[in-house]
Structures are given as C-alpha cells and as structure tokens.
C-alpha cells in the first residue's frame, strides 16, 4: 500500500512538471509519445526526456531540441541553479532595484565581467516582469526565461557562449 501511494505521488509530481503535454518538451521521449496527451504518456515522455536522453538531445540538437533548449548548458551549472533556488525571492528584490548583493553574487556565478555586470543589472531590472510574471515562478522557469532574454541581448548573449 505504501509503495502504491509513493508511486502515485511521484507520478503526480512528474505530470505536474511536464507542462501539460508531451509536445511542449523536446527529447526522445516527447517524440516517441507525440500526439498522446494521456497522463501516463506525459509521465513516460517526461521521465525518458529528463532522466535519460534530454542531455544528449540538447547537446546534439536532435529529437526537436535546439540550442535554445540548452542556453544555460555551461552557465546553469549546479551552483547557479542551487544559488537561484535558495535565493529566488532575494534575487527578484535585487533585480527590481537593479542592484544588490544577491544580484552581484548571481552575476559572479554567471561569470560576467565588470561591463557585463553593469549591463546585467539594468537588463534584469528592465526585464523583471518577464522574469517574474507571477509570484510562484519556479527556478527552472526563471532560468529558462533569463537564458532566452539574455540570448536576445546583443551585449549579454556572448556570455552564454563562453
């Protein structure tokens, strides 16, 4: 009984994180289950993508994955993700002000030089409503949006390529 409850809970968490359909993601699992929007298919597609082939798919840009899906492959290391997940509210506050110690530390983890940091501070303040469109933004959503917006910036996009 306990094993069933844990399995059901795990499946529910996976379904909630898939974004609603297998087509919304990229990866081999999403391609295999494309067109099947059942809960079971979303769980299997998500599990396959994340736990087995997503890294390969984004690295080699196969199964619908592009460089856009992996913008932070160098920058969004465990340290960046860990820092953002532990300081997301403080980062949002610093970004709203356009400066602050948490924003400085985050810029340091992104390996921004002095010019890049100044640009990043202004950039984060200008893009705050896109980076945090609602109160319950997840770290992954924040990093994905940040990566996409930085890629569109002529001055910040070179930092993604380092």
Secondary structure, 3 states (H helix, E strand, C coil): CHHHHHHHHHHHHHHHCCCCCHHHCCCHHHHHCCCCCCHHHHHHHHHHHHHHHHHHHHHHCCCCCCHHHHCCCCCCCHHHHHHHHHHHHHHHHHHHHCCCHHHHHHHHHCCCCHHHHHHHHHHHHHCHHHHCCCCCCCHHHHHHHHHHHHHHCCCCHHHHCC
